[in-house]
Amino acid sequence: MDADACLVIEVGDPQPGNLNLVGGEFAAN
């Protein structure tokens, strides 16, 4: 898990190649 990706997900900014799950706890490239 990438901490930066998780932070981005929590902020709500969609990142290509990432899957967002509820709570932003999980980030997958």
PDB file of N, CA, C and O in Angstrom:
ATOM      1  N   MET A   1       0.857  -1.202   0.000  1.00  0.00           N
ATOM      2  CA  MET A   1       0.000   0.000   0.000  1.00  0.00           C
ATOM      3  C   MET A   1       0.887   1.245   0.000  1.00  0.00           C
ATOM      4  O   MET A   1       1.873   1.326   0.733  1.00  0.00           O
ATOM      5  N   ASP A   2       0.518   2.196  -0.829  1.00  0.00           N
ATOM      6  CA  ASP A   2       1.281   3.441  -0.894  1.00  0.00           C
ATOM      7  C   ASP A   2       0.583   4.499  -0.054  1.00  0.00           C
ATOM      8  O   ASP A   2      -0.585   4.810  -0.285  1.00  0.00           O
ATOM      9  N   ALA A   3       1.291   5.047   0.912  1.00  0.00           N
ATOM     10  CA  ALA A   3       0.698   6.032   1.826  1.00  0.00           C
ATOM     11  C   ALA A   3       0.223   7.259   1.042  1.00  0.00           C
ATOM     12  O   ALA A   3      -0.847   7.800   1.319  1.00  0.00           O
ATOM     13  N   ASP A   4       1.013   7.690   0.076  1.00  0.00           N
ATOM     14  CA  ASP A   4       0.642   8.863  -0.711  1.00  0.00           C
ATOM     15  C   ASP A   4      -0.648   8.613  -1.485  1.00  0.00           C
ATOM     16  O   ASP A   4      -1.522   9.478  -1.548  1.00  0.00           O
ATOM     17  N   ALA A   5      -0.758   7.442  -2.065  1.00  0.00           N
ATOM     18  CA  ALA A   5      -1.958   7.105  -2.828  1.00  0.00           C
ATOM     19  C   ALA A   5      -3.169   7.092  -1.904  1.00  0.00           C
ATOM     20  O   ALA A   5      -4.255   7.540  -2.273  1.00  0.00           O
ATOM     21  N   CYS A   6      -2.965   6.575  -0.707  1.00  0.00           N
ATOM     22  CA  CYS A   6      -4.065   6.503   0.254  1.00  0.00           C
ATOM     23  C   CYS A   6      -4.509   7.918   0.625  1.00  0.00           C
ATOM     24  O   CYS A   6      -5.703   8.200   0.726  1.00  0.00           O
ATOM     25  N   LEU A   7      -3.538   8.796   0.823  1.00  0.00           N
ATOM     26  CA  LEU A   7      -3.852  10.174   1.192  1.00  0.00           C
ATOM     27  C   LEU A   7      -4.642  10.849   0.077  1.00  0.00           C
ATOM     28  O   LEU A   7      -5.621  11.552   0.327  1.00  0.00           O
ATOM     29  N   VAL A   8      -4.203  10.623  -1.147  1.00  0.00           N
ATOM     30  CA  VAL A   8      -4.885  11.216  -2.297  1.00  0.00           C
ATOM     31  C   VAL A   8      -6.330  10.749  -2.350  1.00  0.00           C
ATOM     32  O   VAL A   8      -7.242  11.535  -2.604  1.00  0.00           O
ATOM     33  N   ILE A   9      -6.526   9.451  -2.106  1.00  0.00           N
ATOM     34  CA  ILE A   9      -7.881   8.895  -2.145  1.00  0.00           C
ATOM     35  C   ILE A   9      -8.746   9.541  -1.068  1.00  0.00           C
ATOM     36  O   ILE A   9      -9.912   9.853  -1.311  1.00  0.00           O
ATOM     37  N   GLU A  10      -8.181   9.744   0.120  1.00  0.00           N
ATOM     38  CA  GLU A  10      -8.957  10.343   1.208  1.00  0.00           C
ATOM     39  C   GLU A  10      -9.354  11.774   0.851  1.00  0.00           C
ATOM     40  O   GLU A  10     -10.440  12.233   1.203  1.00  0.00           O
ATOM     41  N   VAL A  11      -8.465  12.469   0.150  1.00  0.00           N
ATOM     42  CA  VAL A  11      -8.769  13.834  -0.268  1.00  0.00           C
ATOM     43  C   VAL A  11      -9.893  13.832  -1.295  1.00  0.00           C
ATOM     44  O   VAL A  11     -10.667  14.785  -1.386  1.00  0.00           O
ATOM     45  N   GLY A  12      -9.975  12.763  -2.059  1.00  0.00           N
ATOM     46  CA  GLY A  12     -11.055  12.632  -3.031  1.00  0.00           C
ATOM     47  C   GLY A  12     -10.615  12.955  -4.444  1.00  0.00           C
ATOM     48  O   GLY A  12     -11.448  13.125  -5.334  1.00  0.00           O
ATOM     49  N   ASP A  13      -9.311  13.040  -4.656  1.00  0.00           N
ATOM     50  CA  ASP A  13      -8.801  13.329  -5.993  1.00  0.00           C
ATOM     51  C   ASP A  13      -8.520  12.016  -6.717  1.00  0.00           C
ATOM     52  O   ASP A  13      -7.601  11.296  -6.325  1.00  0.00           O
ATOM     53  N   PRO A  14      -9.276  11.681  -7.755  1.00  0.00           N
ATOM     54  CA  PRO A  14      -9.110  10.404  -8.444  1.00  0.00           C
ATOM     55  C   PRO A  14      -7.755  10.307  -9.141  1.00  0.00           C
ATOM     56  O   PRO A  14      -7.313  11.249  -9.799  1.00  0.00           O
ATOM     57  N   GLN A  15      -7.108   9.160  -8.986  1.00  0.00           N
ATOM     58  CA  GLN A  15      -5.823   8.936  -9.636  1.00  0.00           C
ATOM     59  C   GLN A  15      -5.943   7.761 -10.600  1.00  0.00           C
ATOM     60  O   GLN A  15      -6.419   6.698 -10.200  1.00  0.00           O
ATOM     61  N   PRO A  16      -5.530   7.914 -11.846  1.00  0.00           N
ATOM     62  CA  PRO A  16      -5.593   6.831 -12.823  1.00  0.00           C
ATOM     63  C   PRO A  16      -4.744   5.647 -12.380  1.00  0.00           C
ATOM     64  O   PRO A  16      -3.615   5.827 -11.921  1.00  0.00           O
ATOM     65  N   GLY A  17      -5.284   4.434 -12.516  1.00  0.00           N
ATOM     66  CA  GLY A  17      -4.543   3.240 -12.144  1.00  0.00           C
ATOM     67  C   GLY A  17      -4.762   2.850 -10.700  1.00  0.00           C
ATOM     68  O   GLY A  17      -4.215   1.846 -10.243  1.00  0.00           O
ATOM     69  N   ASN A  18      -5.558   3.628  -9.965  1.00  0.00           N
ATOM     70  CA  ASN A  18      -5.821   3.300  -8.564  1.00  0.00           C
ATOM     71  C   ASN A  18      -7.275   2.906  -8.383  1.00  0.00           C
ATOM     72  O   ASN A  18      -8.168   3.468  -9.017  1.00  0.00           O
ATOM     73  N   LEU A  19      -7.503   1.937  -7.512  1.00  0.00           N
ATOM     74  CA  LEU A  19      -8.872   1.545  -7.177  1.00  0.00           C
ATOM     75  C   LEU A  19      -9.210   2.119  -5.813  1.00  0.00           C
ATOM     76  O   LEU A  19      -8.466   1.928  -4.851  1.00  0.00           O
ATOM     77  N   ASN A  20     -10.327   2.819  -5.729  1.00  0.00           N
ATOM     78  CA  ASN A  20     -10.706   3.446  -4.466  1.00  0.00           C
ATOM     79  C   ASN A  20     -11.758   2.607  -3.762  1.00  0.00           C
ATOM     80  O   ASN A  20     -12.786   2.265  -4.347  1.00  0.00           O
ATOM     81  N   LEU A  21     -11.497   2.275  -2.500  1.00  0.00           N
ATOM     82  CA  LEU A  21     -12.488   1.561  -1.709  1.00  0.00           C
ATOM     83  C   LEU A  21     -12.970   2.470  -0.587  1.00  0.00           C
ATOM     84  O   LEU A  21     -12.357   3.499  -0.304  1.00  0.00           O
ATOM     85  N   VAL A  22     -14.063   2.086   0.043  1.00  0.00           N
ATOM     86  CA  VAL A  22     -14.684   2.910   1.074  1.00  0.00           C
ATOM     87  C   VAL A  22     -13.682   3.242   2.167  1.00  0.00           C
ATOM     88  O   VAL A  22     -13.005   2.353   2.683  1.00  0.00           O
ATOM     89  N   GLY A  23     -13.585   4.513   2.521  1.00  0.00           N
ATOM     90  CA  GLY A  23     -12.701   4.936   3.593  1.00  0.00           C
ATOM     91  C   GLY A  23     -11.296   5.259   3.110  1.00  0.00           C
ATOM     92  O   GLY A  23     -10.492   5.811   3.860  1.00  0.00           O
ATOM     93  N   GLY A  24     -10.999   4.920   1.870  1.00  0.00           N
ATOM     94  CA  GLY A  24      -9.669   5.212   1.343  1.00  0.00           C
ATOM     95  C   GLY A  24      -8.586   4.391   2.018  1.00  0.00           C
ATOM     96  O   GLY A  24      -7.417   4.776   2.004  1.00  0.00           O
ATOM     97  N   GLU A  25      -8.968   3.246   2.620  1.00  0.00           N
ATOM     98  CA  GLU A  25      -7.973   2.439   3.323  1.00  0.00           C
ATOM     99  C   GLU A  25      -7.147   1.615   2.342  1.00  0.00           C
ATOM    100  O   GLU A  25      -6.027   1.210   2.652  1.00  0.00           O
ATOM    101  N   PHE A  26      -7.700   1.368   1.164  1.00  0.00           N
ATOM    102  CA  PHE A  26      -7.034   0.459   0.231  1.00  0.00           C
ATOM    103  C   PHE A  26      -6.699   1.179  -1.070  1.00  0.00           C
ATOM    104  O   PHE A  26      -7.558   1.826  -1.669  1.00  0.00           O
ATOM    105  N   ALA A  27      -5.444   1.064  -1.504  1.00  0.00           N
ATOM    106  CA  ALA A  27      -5.055   1.643  -2.785  1.00  0.00           C
ATOM    107  C   ALA A  27      -4.308   0.602  -3.601  1.00  0.00           C
ATOM    108  O   ALA A  27      -3.311   0.049  -3.136  1.00  0.00           O
ATOM    109  N   ALA A  28      -4.781   0.326  -4.822  1.00  0.00           N
ATOM    110  CA  ALA A  28      -4.124  -0.678  -5.659  1.00  0.00           C
ATOM    111  C   ALA A  28      -3.818  -0.073  -7.019  1.00  0.00           C
ATOM    112  O   ALA A  28      -4.672   0.579  -7.620  1.00  0.00           O
ATOM    113  N   ASN A  29      -2.618  -0.286  -7.498  1.00  0.00           N
ATOM    114  CA  ASN A  29      -2.239   0.234  -8.812  1.00  0.00           C
ATOM    115  C   ASN A  29      -2.695  -0.740  -9.893  1.00  0.00           C
ATOM    116  O   ASN A  29      -2.475  -0.494 -11.079  1.00  0.00           O
TER     117      ASN A  29
END
